[in-house]
């Protein structure tokens, strides 16, 4: 099994990014998925959750109202739309599912 994230970039405060995560080697549509992030010098923290059928989503408090998790089971992909980005959102973002982690994608929010 493998997860591959993409879409990280450097953006200005207030900007938006859409992260993608492609899944390989397992039946993606049967598994809940999550996004996490890890900022420099800090522990990894959970960002968002989506159930296998997309019927349930949950967000960390800092993500509510700004981030949206979604998935496309036909394409074996999960997404994280991030709006109104803040410098404190700077981190490496990881997707997780099927007890598997991706390598992460760097998001930097800076003017």
C-alpha positions in Angstrom: 0.0 0.0 0.0 1.1 3.6 -0.7 -0.1 7.1 -0.3 1.3 10.0 -2.3 0.5 13.6 -1.4 0.9 16.6 -3.7 -0.2 20.2 -4.0 2.0 21.8 -1.3 3.4 25.2 -2.1 4.4 28.6 -0.7 1.4 31.0 -0.5 0.8 34.4 1.1 -1.4 34.7 4.1 -5.1 34.6 3.2 -4.3 32.4 0.2 -5.7 29.0 -0.7 -4.3 25.6 -1.6 -5.7 22.2 -2.5 -3.8 19.2 -1.4 -4.3 15.8 -3.0 -3.4 12.3 -1.9 -3.4 9.4 -4.2 -3.9 5.9 -2.8 -2.4 2.7 -4.3 -2.4 -1.0 -3.3 -5.5 -1.2 -1.2 -9.3 -0.9 -1.6 -9.5 2.8 -1.0 -13.3 3.0 -1.0 -13.5 0.9 2.2 -11.2 3.0 4.3 -11.6 6.2 6.4 -9.0 8.7 5.6 -7.3 11.5 7.6 -5.0 14.5 7.1 -2.4 15.4 9.6 0.3 18.0 9.8 3.6 18.6 11.5 5.1 22.0 11.9 8.8 22.5 12.6 9.7 21.6 16.2 6.1 20.4 16.9 4.4 17.1 17.2 2.2 15.8 14.3 -1.4 16.8 14.8 -4.6 15.6 13.3 -6.3 18.0 10.8 -9.4 16.4 9.3 -11.2 13.1 8.9 -13.5 11.7 6.3 -15.4 8.4 6.4 -15.1 5.8 3.6 -18.5 6.8 2.1 -17.9 10.5 2.7 -21.0 10.6 4.9 -19.0 11.9 7.9 -16.3 14.6 8.1 -14.6 16.0 11.2 -12.1 18.8 11.7 -9.7 20.0 14.3 -10.8 23.3 15.8 -8.2 25.3 13.9 -9.4 23.8 10.6 -13.2 24.4 11.0 -14.6 26.9 8.6 -11.3 27.2 6.6 -10.5 23.6 5.5 -12.6 21.1 3.7 -11.8 17.4 3.3 -13.3 15.4 0.4 -12.6 12.3 -1.6 -13.2 10.7 -4.9 -13.4 6.9 -4.5 -13.5 6.4 -8.2 -10.1 8.0 -8.5 -8.7 6.7 -5.2 -8.0 10.2 -4.0 -8.6 12.3 -1.0 -8.3 16.1 -0.9 -7.8 18.9 1.5 -9.0 22.4 0.4 -7.4 25.0 2.6 -8.6 28.6 2.5 -7.7 31.7 4.5 -4.3 30.3 5.2 -2.3 31.7 8.1 1.4 31.6 8.8 0.7 29.1 11.6 -0.6 26.7 9.0 3.0 26.2 7.8 3.7 22.5 8.1 4.3 19.3 6.3 0.8 17.8 5.6 0.3 14.0 5.5 -2.6 11.8 4.5 -3.2 8.6 6.4 -5.4 5.5 5.8 -5.2 1.7 5.8 -2.5 2.2 8.6 -0.3 3.8 5.9 1.2 7.3 5.7 2.3 9.3 2.8 5.7 11.1 2.6 4.1 14.5 3.1 3.8 17.7 1.2 5.2 21.0 2.4 2.9 24.0 2.9 4.5 27.3 3.7 2.4 30.4 4.4 4.5 33.5 4.3 4.5 37.0 2.9 
